[in-house]
Amino acid sequence: MIKIQLDNVGKRFNKEWVFRKINLELSSDKNYVVLGRNGSGKSTFLQTLAGRYATSEGKIAYIMDEQHVDVENIYKHLSICAPYIELFEDYTLVESIELQSKFKQFKNDISLIDIPELLQLDTTKNKQLKYYSSGMKQRVKLGLATLMDTSILLLDEPTNNLDQSGFEWYQKLITDYSAHRLIVVCSNDQAHEFEFCNERLNIEDFKK
């Protein structure tokens, strides 16, 4: 069981509070979606949850199988896909996969040579990513995050730039690789992005 416990958590930039007084426990027996209008702080919340931003008040505890994990080490246990996560665009897809494998393992039943086909990008696996379309780049981001052997999966606008076939691919990807993980999605696109989520949080409920 994976848990993230938020105790009176708040985040501000300069004097402006993005959110305050969040008291929650997230666990891997549920999937969560974070809702809110554009600019309301969903992405800031996700990055705070990931340990990329320090809290301005309160604290976040990470618990894996009843053992606490320090925030400095939580990156080893999570993967994230978001518009602000950049790809190395001079790399080919094959090179990107090999690079990723040096930092984190892929799930045990996945061979590196099979990943381009899983992303439906096998015919372009030796092309530099800078020549990929925006939808193809999104497949790379989503695939590298979801196929990692991590306990926590954080997704920010995961179907951004995907077409109808991409929506269907994303939904199958999550279905196939979501077991025993804590998944948090930031989205407003219910039709495609978070129909599998059974818990909803509205970031605007945590404004000052």
Secondary structure as GFF3:
##gff-version 3
##sequence-region A 1 208
A	DSSP	beta_strand	2	13	.	.	.	ID=ss1
A	DSSP	beta_strand	16	27	.	.	.	ID=ss2
A	DSSP	beta_strand	31	35	.	.	.	ID=ss3
A	DSSP	alpha_helix	42	49	.	.	.	ID=ss4
A	DSSP	beta_strand	57	64	.	.	.	ID=ss5
A	DSSP	beta_strand	67	69	.	.	.	ID=ss6
A	DSSP	three_ten_helix	71	77	.	.	.	ID=ss7
A	DSSP	beta_strand	78	81	.	.	.	ID=ss8
A	DSSP	alpha_helix	93	103	.	.	.	ID=ss9
A	DSSP	three_ten_helix	112	114	.	.	.	ID=ss10
A	DSSP	alpha_helix	115	118	.	.	.	ID=ss11
A	DSSP	three_ten_helix	122	124	.	.	.	ID=ss12
A	DSSP	three_ten_helix	129	131	.	.	.	ID=ss13
A	DSSP	alpha_helix	134	146	.	.	.	ID=ss14
A	DSSP	beta_strand	152	156	.	.	.	ID=ss15
A	DSSP	alpha_helix	164	177	.	.	.	ID=ss16
A	DSSP	beta_strand	182	186	.	.	.	ID=ss17
A	DSSP	beta_strand	199	202	.	.	.	ID=ss18
A	DSSP	three_ten_helix	203	206	.	.	.	ID=ss19
###
